[in-house]
């Protein structure tokens, strides 16, 4: 789920989907929003969210039903990872700046999550063929 930044209206639509116990139609989302919007605006927003992969679209007769593709927390984590990917080489500086801005309870939650997480696996380094020393071409025999 890359490039998933959400606008204010998209966040309002997602809030309705996350709060719903079952998938919703465009009409149901439209009726639950606390604002004056055209039905077609809500339909466009849901279509855009489906293209981004943020919602799932299921055919139900002539209509579609929409459901969130992930939890609010999973989407927030994806957005944070996307933002980290946009800072280039210095992800550590971005992480430190983030930690400097969170409150004590959030910092404690991060600390606990890091302690509970399994250690990161070492990156797999592909085996590079060794050059032959006997003057012949191809990989050396084992």
Secondary structure, 3 states (H helix, E strand, C coil): CCCCCCCHHHHHHHHHHHHCCCCEEHHHHHHHCCCCCCHHHHHHHHHHHHHHCCEEEEEECCEEEEEECCCHHHHHHHHHHHHHHCCCCCHHHHHHHHHHHCCHHHHHHHHHHHHHCCCCCCCCCCCCCCCCCCCCCCCCCC
